[in-house]
Amino acid sequence: MDLFQKCFEFTRADEVKALDMYPYFRAVQENEGPEVMMEGRKVIMAGSNNYLGLTGHPRVREAAKAAIDKYGTSCSGSRYLTGTIDLHNELEARFAKFLGYESVLLYSTGYQTALGVVSGLVQRGDYVISDKENHACIVNGALLAKGATAEFVRYKHNDMADLERVIAKIPDTAGKFIVTDGVFSVTGAIVNLPELIKVARKYNARVMVDDAHATGVVGVGGRGTASHFGLTHEADITMGTFSKTFASLGGFVAGPERVINYLKHNSPALIFSASPTPASCAAAIEALAILEEQPELITKLVSNAGYVRKGLREKGFHVLDNQTGIVPVIVGSLENALMYWRQLYNRDVFVNAFIPPGVPPNMSMMRTSYMASHEKHHLDRIVETFDEVGNVLGFRGATTNGVAAH
């Protein structure tokens, strides 16, 4: 059989495009934060992970430009060889101090960080124990480790009793690595970290928290999930990304110096990848400086999300509850999601349509997210537009409980 046959037979996206309901790969022509240009018109952006609104901040822009002037556009090598510049070392030191860990290591993307850490630490006979709603990067990191004859097991979402049931079956002699999202990217829910750590300690397991959607959003001064629960020194490793609150691109892992040193010399995803660009590092450093100076940005972000969450509920929509910048609105079937997305976009509001297999059947959603830079008139318009669309379509979504991300 021709390897490409499945490509020629894949027509699902073409069929949706023909209906003019395709919500993906829409180009942003200009980015001003809460409002962007798309297809020649101004649209309210309610789908970005630019949580603190710093991607257009003048200081961040100037820092990136200055780095290009000094270092050029690329480091032209891996961190292991010729690709380390002093900005990498500065960003690692700044983040280690900010998060309260001994050491930090940068990767070129957040996705790559999960792949590199999980597959780098877990070896033959070890176990990766993963929440069923973890981000795909964690799942794929575990599968990569499994390919090296490690074991991969999963437990029910945020269910600590099920975690203990799963981990109790693992041999005492095996290495155990519990990996979880801190803030789950689809629902915005926060992991039950206190109970997870209790289970981990009982069974001599290590813990990594993926704080991609938590750093800069939850915890003291935005220091993430462990800080949120007062457990900064209990979570063994934290990883995250610079592509959301830190207005840049790249990933990081924070942990004990000996663990970070091991990854530097044993993580193929680091050793064989080009290092983060100078502009990316400089932008992240400046974004961190702004966050440290203006922690009130977090309060504004959470307040903005809460305002929309309350407004949508009052309009009769099924909105999942959380304390983060993510506001998911359940609309039911895939067809419902495509109709809702198109109608919102027709009215100049852009949101993310999450459909199967990213969510279970009949749990499709408009996954909205907010920024500290959204103003009240933006938020009011988003709620009003959802209300208009609900009236036009004659329904306001599903009431089924439970969401799973795969």
Secondary structure, 3 states (H helix, E strand, C coil): CCCCHHHHHCCHHHHHHHCCCCCCCCCCCEECCCEEEECCEEEEECCCCCCCCCCCCHHHHHHHHHHHHHHCCCCCCECCCCCCCHHHHHHHHHHHHHHCCCEEEEECCHHHHHHHHHHHHCCCCCEEEEECCCCHHHHHHHHHHHHCCCEEEEECCCCHHHHHHHHHCCCCCCCEEEEEECECCCCCCECCHHHHHHHHHHCCCEEEEECCCCCCCCCHHHCCHHHHCCCCCCCCEEEEECCCCCCCCCEEEEECHHHHHHHHHHCHHHHCCECCCHHHHHHHHHHHHHHHHCCHHHHHHHHHHHHHHHHHHHCCCEECCCCCCEEEEEEECHHHHHHHHHHHHHCCEECEEECCCCCCCCCEEEEEECCCCCCHHHHHHHHHHHHHHHHHHCCCCCCCCCCCCC
